[in-house]
């Protein structure tokens, strides 16, 4: 049984991977809700029986065509979106990892319309959420 994303009965675990390469981070533009049309960190939902690191590798491969090795946890945060009546329309607990590219070529995969490499000073032009921007900048610091 798949967890219901909209109006879930419990928080849903998500994983993301920030690949830093040559001073740039790989960003994606989402092609489906809840963030359709917005730029973000590649990632998605953890599957039953899958470890966090397996989930990060799978999501990066599916969404960007990139093979990657998770190096370190960047941050854990909650993404809760309430509807007009105060009910949780979406509730995710997301773990984002700093990753190293090990193969593949960037391409838009499942649920993604575009991929792009961006330097820290270019992030503002992608209208990322404040949380995504914070996580990506932290990844740049960690990759130092």
PAZAPA-4460 file (N, C-alpha, C; in steps of 0.05 Angstrom, whole numbers, plus 32768, in hexadecimal, padded with zeros to 4 digits):
% residues 144
    n_x    n_y    n_z   ca_x   ca_y   ca_z    c_x    c_y    c_z   seq   type   mol
   8011   7FE8   8000   8000   8000   8000   8012   8019   8000     1      X     A
   800D   802B   7FEE   801C   8044   7FEC   8011   8059   7FFE     2      X     A
   8023   8068   800B   801A   807E   801C   800C   8093   800B     3      X     A
   7FF7   809F   8016   7FE9   80B4   8008   7FF9   80CE   800C     4      X     A
   8001   80DB   7FF6   8011   80F4   7FF9   8000   810B   8002     5      X     A
   7FE8   810E   7FF6   7FD7   8124   7FFD   7FC5   811B   8014     6      X     A
   7FC4   812B   8029   7FB5   8125   8042   7FBD   8109   804C     7      X     A
   7FD6   8105   8052   7FDF   80EB   805C   7FD6   80E6   8078     8      X     A
   7FD6   80CC   8080   7FCE   80C5   809B   7FE5   80C7   80AE     9      X     A
   7FFD   80CA   80A4   8016   80CD   80B4   802B   80DB   80A3    10      X     A
   8040   80E6   80B0   8055   80F3   80A1   8063   80DF   808E    11      X     A
   806C   80E9   8077   8078   80D9   8063   8096   80E0   8062    12      X     A
   80A7   80CB   8060   80C4   80CF   805F   80CD   80D4   8042    13      X     A
   80DC   80EA   803F   80E8   80F1   8025   8106   80F2   8028    14      X     A
   8114   80EE   8011   8131   80F0   8010   8139   8101   7FF9    15      X     A
   814F   810F   7FFC   8159   8120   7FE6   8177   811E   7FE5    16      X     A
   8182   8124   7FCD   819F   8123   7FCA   81A9   813C   7FBC    17      X     A
   81BC   814A   7FC9   81C8   8161   7FBD   81E3   8158   7FB2    18      X     A
   81E5   8156   7F97   81FE   8150   7F8A   820D   816A   7F86    19      X     A
   8226   816B   7F90   8237   8182   7F8C   824E   8178   7F7A    20      X     A
   8252   8186   7F64   8268   817E   7F51   8272   8198   7F44    21      X     A
   828C   819B   7F45   8299   81B2   7F38   828D   81CD   7F41    22      X     A
   8287   81CF   7F5B   827C   81E7   7F66   825F   81ED   7F5F    23      X     A
   8251   81D9   7F56   8235   81DC   7F4E   8224   81C6   7F5B    24      X     A
   820A   81CD   7F5F   81F7   81BA   7F6A   81E3   81B3   7F54    25      X     A
   81DA   819A   7F54   81C6   8191   7F40   81AA   8197   7F4B    26      X     A
   819B   81A7   7F3C   817F   81AE   7F43   816C   81A1   7F2F    27      X     A
   8153   819D   7F38   813E   8193   7F26   8126   81A6   7F27    28      X     A
   8117   81A5   7F11   80FD   81B3   7F11   80E8   819D   7F11    29      X     A
   80D6   819E   7F25   80C2   8189   7F2A   80AC   818A   7F15    30      X     A
   80A3   8172   7F0D   808E   8170   7EF9   8074   8167   7F03    31      X     A
   8072   8163   7F1E   8058   815A   7F2A   8055   8165   7F46    32      X     A
   803C   8166   7F50   8037   8170   7F6B   8046   8160   7F80    33      X     A
   804C   816A   7F97   8042   8184   7FA1   8052   819C   7F99    34      X     A
   8069   8199   7F8C   807A   81B0   7F85   807D   81B3   7F66    35      X     A
   8069   81AC   7F58   8069   81AD   7F3A   8072   81C9   7F31    36      X     A
   8085   81CA   7F1F   808F   81E3   7F13   80A3   81F1   7F24    37      X     A
   80AB   81E7   7F3B   80BE   81F4   7F4C   80D9   81E5   7F4B    38      X     A
   80EF   81F4   7F4E   8109   81E9   7F4F   810E   81DF   7F6B    39      X     A
   811D   81C9   7F6D   8123   81BD   7F88   813A   81AA   7F86    40      X     A
   813F   819E   7F9D   8153   8189   7FA0   8147   816F   7F96    41      X     A
   8156   815F   7F87   814C   8145   7F7E   8146   8133   7F96    42      X     A
   812F   8125   7F94   8128   8113   7FAA   810B   810B   7FA8    43      X     A
   8103   80FA   7FBB   80E8   80F0   7FBB   80E3   80DF   7FD3    44      X     A
   80CF   80CE   7FD1   80C7   80BE   7FE8   80D7   80A5   7FEC    45      X     A
   80DD   809E   8005   80EA   8085   800C   80D6   806F   8008    46      X     A
   80DF   8059   7FFC   80CE   8042   7FF7   80D1   802E   800E    47      X     A
   80BC   801E   8012   80BC   800A   8027   80D3   7FF6   8022    48      X     A
   80E3   7FF0   8037   80F9   7FDE   8036   8113   7FEA   802B    49      X     A
   8112   8003   8025   8129   8011   8019   8137   8021   802F    50      X     A
   8152   8020   802F   8161   8030   8042   8161   804D   8039    51      X     A
   8167   8060   804A   8168   807C   8043   817C   8080   802C    52      X     A
   8194   8074   802E   81A8   8078   8019   81A0   806B   7FFF    53      X     A
   8193   8054   8000   8189   8048   7FE7   8174   805A   7FDA    54      X     A
   8163   8066   7FEB   814F   8078   7FE0   815B   8091   7FD3    55      X     A
   816F   809C   7FDF   817D   80B3   7FD3   8189   80AC   7FB8    56      X     A
   8197   8096   7FB7   81A3   808D   7F9D   818E   8088   7F88    57      X     A
   8178   807B   7F8F   8162   8075   7F7C   8156   808E   7F72    58      X     A
   814F   80A0   7F84   8142   80B9   7F7C   8153   80CA   7F69    59      X     A
   816D   80CB   7F70   817F   80DA   7F5E   8180   80CE   7F42    60      X     A
   8182   80B3   7F42   8183   80A5   7F28   8169   80A9   7F18    61      X     A
   8152   80A7   7F26   8138   80A9   7F18   8133   80C6   7F0E    62      X     A
   813A   80DA   7F1F   8133   80F5   7F18   8148   8104   7F07    63      X     A
   8161   80FB   7F0A   8176   810B   7EFC   8187   80FA   7EE9    64      X     A
   8185   80DF   7EEA   8197   80CE   7EDA   81B2   80CB   7EE6    65      X     A
   81B7   80D7   7EFD   81D2   80D6   7F0A   81D4   80C0   7F1E    66      X     A
   81EB   80B3   7F1E   81F3   80A0   7F32   8202   80B0   7F47    67      X     A
   81FD   80AB   7F60   820A   80BB   7F75   820E   80AB   7F8E    68      X     A
   8221   80B4   7F9E   8227   80A8   7FB8   8221   80BC   7FCE    69      X     A
   820E   80B6   7FDF   8208   80C8   7FF6   8221   80C9   8008    70      X     A
   8229   80E1   8010   8240   80E4   8021   8239   80EA   803E    71      X     A
   8226   80FC   8042   821F   8105   805D   8204   8112   805E    72      X     A
   81F7   8110   8075   81DC   811C   8079   81E0   813A   807B    73      X     A
   81D1   814A   806B   81D3   8167   806C   81BF   8171   8082    74      X     A
   81A6   8168   807F   8192   8173   8091   8179   8161   8090    75      X     A
   816A   8162   80A6   814F   8155   80A8   813C   816C   80AD    76      X     A
   8126   816D   809E   8112   8182   80A2   80F6   8177   809C    77      X     A
   80E2   8186   80A5   80C6   817F   809F   80BB   8193   808B    78      X     A
   80AB   8188   8079   809D   8199   8066   807F   8193   806A    79      X     A
   8071   81A6   8076   8055   81A3   807C   8046   81B9   806D    80      X     A
   8032   81B2   805D   8021   81C5   804F   8004   81C1   8059    81      X     A
   7FF9   81D6   8065   7FDE   81D4   806F   7FCA   81E0   805B    82      X     A
   7FB2   81D5   805A   7F9E   81E0   8049   7F8F   81F7   8057    83      X     A
   7F7B   8202   804A   7F6D   8219   8056   7F5F   8213   8070    84      X     A
   7F59   81FA   8076   7F4C   81F3   808F   7F60   81EB   80A5    85      X     A
   7F7A   81EC   809E   7F8E   81E5   80B2   7F96   81C7   80B2    86      X     A
   7F8B   81B7   80A0   7F92   819B   809E   7FAC   8199   808E    87      X     A
   7FBC   8185   8096   7FD6   8180   8088   7FD1   8173   806D    88      X     A
   7FD4   8183   8058   7FD0   8179   803D   7FE8   8168   8035    89      X     A
   8000   8171   803D   8019   8162   8039   8029   8163   8053    90      X     A
   8036   814D   805A   8048   814D   8071   805F   8139   806C    91      X     A
   8076   8145   8066   808E   8135   8060   80A4   813A   8075    92      X     A
   80B3   8126   807C   80CB   8128   808B   80E1   8121   8077    93      X     A
   80F2   8134   8071   8106   8131   805B   8122   8131   8066    94      X     A
   8132   811D   805C   814E   811B   8062   815E   8120   8049    95      X     A
   816E   8135   8049   817E   813C   8032   819B   8135   8036    96      X     A
   81A8   8129   8022   81C3   8120   8024   81D5   812E   8010    97      X     A
   81EE   8134   8018   8202   813D   8006   820C   8124   7FF6    98      X     A
   820E   8127   7FDC   8214   8110   7FCB   822B   8117   7FB8    99      X     A
   8239   8102   7FB0   824F   8103   7F9D   8245   80F5   7F84   100      X     A
   8248   8102   7F6C   8240   80F5   7F53   8255   80DE   7F4D   101      X     A
   824A   80C7   7F45   825C   80B1   7F3F   8258   80A7   7F22   102      X     A
   8244   80B3   7F14   8240   80AC   7EF8   8226   80B8   7EED   103      X     A
   8222   80B4   7ED4   8209   80BD   7EC7   820C   80DA   7EBC   104      X     A
   81F9   80E1   7EAD   81F7   80FD   7EA2   81DC   8108   7EAA   105      X     A
   81DC   8122   7EB3   81C3   812E   7EBC   81AE   812F   7EA6   106      X     A
   8196   8126   7EAD   817F   8127   7E9A   8166   8127   7EAB   107      X     A
   8150   8133   7EA1   8137   8134   7EAF   812A   8118   7EAE   108      X     A
   8126   810C   7EC5   8119   80F2   7EC7   80FD   80F4   7ED1   109      X     A
   80F5   80E0   7EE1   80DA   80DE   7EEC   80D3   80F7   7EFC   110      X     A
   80BB   8101   7EF8   80B1   8118   7F08   80C1   8132   7F05   111      X     A
   80D3   8133   7EF1   80E5   814A   7EEE   80E2   8155   7ED1   112      X     A
   80E2   816F   7ECE   80E1   817B   7EB3   80FC   8186   7EAB   113      X     A
   810D   818F   7EBE   8127   819A   7EB7   813B   8193   7ECD   114      X     A
   8155   8192   7EC5   816B   8190   7ED8   817F   81A5   7ED1   115      X     A
   818D   81B0   7EE5   81A1   81C4   7EE0   81B6   81C3   7EF6   116      X     A
   81CF   81CA   7EEE   81E5   81CD   7F02   81E5   81EB   7F09   117      X     A
   81E7   81F1   7F23   81E7   820D   7F2B   81FD   8212   7F41   118      X     A
   820A   8229   7F3E   821E   8232   7F52   820E   8240   7F68   119      X     A
   821B   8243   7F80   820D   8250   7F96   8201   826B   7F8F   120      X     A
   8210   827B   7F80   8206   8296   7F79   81F0   8296   7F65   121      X     A
   81EA   827F   7F59   81D4   827D   7F45   81BA   8272   7F51   122      X     A
   81BB   8269   7F69   81A3   825C   7F75   818A   826E   7F75   123      X     A
   818E   8288   7F7A   8177   829A   7F7C   8166   829B   7F63   124      X     A
   8172   8296   7F4C   8163   8298   7F33   8150   8280   7F2F   125      X     A
   8152   826C   7F40   8141   8254   7F3E   8129   8254   7F52   126      X     A
   8126   826A   7F61   8110   826D   7F74   810C   8254   7F85   127      X     A
   8121   8249   7F90   8120   8232   7FA2   8112   823B   7FBC   128      X     A
   8107   8228   7FCA   80FC   822E   7FE4   8113   8236   7FF6   129      X     A
   810D   8244   800C   8122   824C   801F   812F   8233   802B   130      X     A
   8120   821E   802F   812B   8206   803B   813F   81F9   8027   131      X     A
   8137   81F6   800D   8148   81EA   7FF9   8162   81FB   7FF6   132      X     A
   815F   8215   7FF6   8176   8226   7FF3   8189   8222   800B   133      X     A
   817E   8221   8023   818F   821D   803B   819D   8202   8039   134      X     A
   818F   81ED   8032   819B   81D2   8030   81B1   81D2   801B   135      X     A
   81AC   81DE   8004   81C0   81DD   7FEE   81D9   81ED   7FF7   136      X     A
   81D5   8204   8003   81EC   8214   800C   81FC   8205   8021   137      X     A
   81EE   81F7   8033   81FB   81E7   8047   820B   81D0   8039   138      X     A
   8200   81C5   8024   820E   81B0   8015   8228   81BB   8008   139      X     A
   8227   81D3   7FFD   823F   81DF   7FF2   8254   81E3   8008   140      X     A
   824C   81EB   8020   825F   81EE   8036   826B   81D3   803E   141      X     A
   825A   81BF   803F   8264   81A4   8047   8277   8199   8032   142      X     A
   8271   819F   8018   8282   8194   8002   829C   81A3   8001   143      X     A
   829C   81BC   800C   82B2   81CF   800E   82CB   81C7   8000   144      X     A
***
